[in-house]
């Protein structure tokens, strides 16, 4: 879809405004009908901030989908698993949260009703003498509301996932890791002189691929030097590969002359991490890059971007710096810096699988691999 932004008009704008009003983010008096005005843009920004989306005040596919999902509350409709067209919405997220609070493994609370959520729902129905049909109808919903929270001090499936990473052993042999160089094809990203962001992140991805492969991991790139897969193709590829980890690489650009530094992102709503391992890995990798390059630390952040949400394994996005900033640009154009970032990725991946007592200090882990 064409993004809706200031100056846009028509039925699509009216639909967005209606959704914002239903969420209490926009009043009828604050906006003109059919016109994407300043009040609408402000309401969209507020919604994006709360939902963990990129805050730009525009309604693209991701924001539109999030607005559509936000209109559902648990109990508004019967929920059932459809492998061809999975149900999505805040009601699905509410069901997942409720099952997790009761101690059932419903997978990640991502608002998508998948096989794991159905399995958790069936287990709940079986334990409480309900019809075991994997459907959340009035009877199941009534039982869910009558029961108090049973699990405290953490969610079992997230704790199991964290423990499982360590218990699977410290080696990388047999691990499947998907590296996603951002942009590609006609989407070149930011251009620095004759060099594009797409070229630089592909070069970085290739360096990471070599180091991880030398350590025994099976590594796949989501695109070649000239390719430009869609977001859905990237996430589908990672899911089909049954990857253990997914790392998306970007180099940012911003109009502010002060924007610079390294940031990492993992799947989460902002009100509590939804991907424990993803958050741990995002922090590990960011700290390794900062320690080895001396670049500015911009922190790790929870986001609900589809890139992180639709991947079924711990997934992160690493922003390696700002090509729009003269200092960061000079560093990123240096092949030695990109090799250092690649070594940081290898160190972070290896540390993720190490037990706490064997985990070395940040910036010190070394593994001999070809340059």
QUIFEN-V986378 format. One record per backbone hydrogen bond with DSSP energy under -0.5 kcal/mol. CO is the residue of the C=O (numbers start at 1). NH is the residue of the N-H. Records with the same first field share a line. If there is no record, write none. Layout:
# QUIFEN-V986378
CO->NH + NH
This chain:
# QUIFEN-V986378
4->59
5->8
8->36
10->13 + 14
11->15
12->16
13->17
14->18
15->19
16->20
17->21
18->22
19->23
20->25 + 26
21->24
27->30
28->31
32->35
34->10
35->37
36->7
37->41
38->42
39->43
40->44
41->45
42->46
43->47
44->48
45->49
46->50
47->51
48->52 + 53
49->52
52->304
54->56
58->60
59->4
60->64
61->65
62->66
63->67
64->68
65->69
66->70
67->71
68->71
69->72 + 90
73->76
79->136
87->113
89->93
90->94
91->95
92->96
93->97
94->98
95->99
96->100
97->101
98->102
99->104
100->103
101->150 + 151
104->106
108->110
111->89
112->114
113->82
114->118
115->119
116->120
117->121
118->122
119->123
120->124
121->125
122->126
123->127
124->128
125->130
126->129
131->133
134->81
135->137
136->79
137->141
138->142
139->143
140->144
141->145
142->146
143->147
155->158 + 159
156->160
157->161
158->162
159->163
160->164
161->165
162->166
163->167
164->168
166->169
172->175
175->177 + 218
176->244 + 245
177->179 + 220
178->247
179->181 + 222
180->182 + 249
184->187
186->188
187->184
188->197 + 198
190->192 + 197
191->193
192->195
195->192
196->200
197->201
198->202
199->203
200->204
201->205
202->206
203->207
204->208
205->209
206->210
207->211
208->212
209->213
210->214
211->215
212->217
213->216
215->172
216->174
217->219
218->177
220->179
227->185
230->234
231->235
232->236
233->237
234->238
235->239
236->240
237->241
238->243
239->242
244->314
245->178
246->316
247->180
248->318
249->182
250->320
252->323 + 324
256->259
262->298
263->319
264->301
265->317
266->303
267->274 + 275
272->269
275->279
276->280
277->281
278->282
279->283
280->284
281->285
282->286
283->287
284->288
285->289
286->290
287->291
288->292
289->293
290->294
296->262 + 298
299->264
301->266
303->268
305->308 + 309
306->310
314->246
315->267
316->248
317->265 + 319
318->250 + 320
319->263
321->252 + 323
322->325
325->329
326->330
327->331
328->332
329->333
331->334
333->335
334->337 + 338
335->339
336->340
337->341
338->342
339->343
340->344
341->345
342->346
343->347
344->348
345->349
346->350
347->351
348->352
349->353
350->353
351->354
355->358 + 359
356->359
361->364 + 365
